[in-house]
Amino acid sequence: MDENIKISDKAFLTLKEASDYFNIGQDKIRKLTNEKECEFVLFNGSKRLIKKDNIEKYLNGQYSI
């Protein structure tokens, strides 16, 4: 698998990638994904993946986080 895929081309991001891409702290993203109604997290075992399109829609609809 190509390790050099651009973050902008990925459908799922790690916490670190999402933090870097959206300029939000990893702890804040982790806190948001702990909410039961969170629609932008996918758990793969204990690994937390962020659905890039879904978090982008979520953030666009927020005044503050």
C-alpha positions, 0 to 999 in steps of 0.5 A, a space after each residue: 500500500 502506498 504510504 505517501 497518500 495525501 491527507 486530502 485524498 484520504 477518506 479516514 484519518 488517524 487522530 494525529 492526521 485529523 488534528 494536523 489537517 483541521 488544526 484542532 488538538 488531538 484531545 479535543 477530537 478524542 473528546 468529541 468522538 467519545 460522544 455517543 451521537 458522534 457521526 464522524 468516528 469509526 472504531 477499528 478495534 481500539 483504533 479510532 479513525 475519523 471520517 474526514 467528510 463527516 467531521 468537515 461537515 460537523 465543523 462547518 456547522 459549529 460556531 465553536 467547539 
